């Protein structure tokens, strides 16, 4: 992903806030959001596949993606390990995306 795309996605996440949902027609933007969230919590982005995570969470907002990552962190830490993609997949599949406005 180039710097311009990264900046655009970051702006979208910051400007739209937690209450708005944007229509994301492909996996580039949700994958970038996953990358931002993973990096925000000090994890190596290359340890995860943001495209797979984006497909699994296609109806989730950026805030819901962040909440899912935090929940996966808690699950991993409860078992004294780092969270994996399986943890993230389970959390996302158990969560219900908020309805579109």
C-alpha positions in Angstrom: 0.0 0.0 0.0 1.4 3.4 -0.9 1.6 6.4 1.5 -1.3 8.2 -0.2 -3.7 5.3 0.3 -2.5 4.8 3.9 -3.1 8.5 4.6 -6.5 8.5 3.0 -7.6 5.5 5.1 -6.2 6.9 8.3 -8.1 10.2 7.6 -11.3 8.3 6.9 -11.0 6.4 10.2 -10.2 9.5 12.2 -12.7 11.8 10.6 -15.7 9.5 10.5 -15.3 8.4 14.1 -16.8 5.5 15.8 -20.4 6.1 15.0 -20.4 6.3 11.2 -20.0 3.4 8.8 -18.5 3.9 5.3 -19.2 1.6 2.4 -16.0 -0.4 1.7 -16.4 -2.1 -1.7 -13.1 -4.0 -1.7 -10.7 -5.3 0.8 -8.0 -2.6 0.5 -9.5 -0.1 3.0 -10.5 -2.7 5.6 -7.1 -4.4 5.3 -5.5 -1.0 5.8 -7.6 -0.5 8.9 -6.5 -3.9 10.2 -2.9 -2.9 9.6 -3.4 0.4 11.5 -5.1 -1.4 14.5 -2.4 -4.1 14.6 0.4 -1.6 14.6 -1.4 0.6 17.1 -1.2 -2.2 19.7 2.5 -2.7 18.9 2.2 -6.0 17.0 4.0 -6.9 13.8 1.5 -6.4 10.9 3.3 -9.2 8.9 2.3 -11.7 11.6 -1.3 -11.4 10.3 -3.0 -11.4 6.9 -4.9 -8.2 6.8 -6.7 -9.2 3.6 -8.1 -12.4 5.1 -9.1 -10.4 8.2 -10.7 -7.8 6.0 -12.8 -10.4 4.2 -13.9 -11.9 7.6 -15.0 -8.5 8.9 -16.4 -6.8 5.8 -19.5 -5.4 7.5 -17.7 -4.2 10.6 -16.8 -0.6 11.3 -13.2 0.5 12.1 -14.2 0.8 15.8 -15.6 -2.8 15.7 -12.4 -4.0 14.1 -10.4 -2.4 16.9 -12.7 -3.8 19.5 -12.3 -7.3 18.0 -8.5 -7.0 18.1 -8.6 -5.9 21.7 -10.8 -8.9 22.5 -8.4 -11.2 20.7 -5.5 -9.7 22.8 -7.4 -10.5 26.0 -8.1 -14.1 24.8 -4.5 -14.7 24.0 -3.2 -13.1 27.2 -5.6 -15.3 29.2 -3.7 -18.3 27.8 -0.3 -16.6 28.2 0.3 -16.2 24.5 0.1 -13.7 21.7 -3.3 -13.7 19.8 -3.3 -15.4 16.4 -5.5 -15.2 13.3 -7.6 -17.9 14.7 -8.4 -15.8 17.8 -9.2 -12.8 15.5 -11.4 -15.0 13.3 -13.4 -16.3 16.3 -13.9 -12.9 17.8 -15.1 -11.4 14.4 -17.4 -14.4 13.8 -18.9 -14.0 17.2 -19.5 -10.3 16.9 -22.5 -8.7 15.2 -21.7 -5.7 13.1 -23.8 -2.6 13.9 -26.6 -1.9 11.4 -26.0 0.6 8.6 -27.5 4.0 9.3 
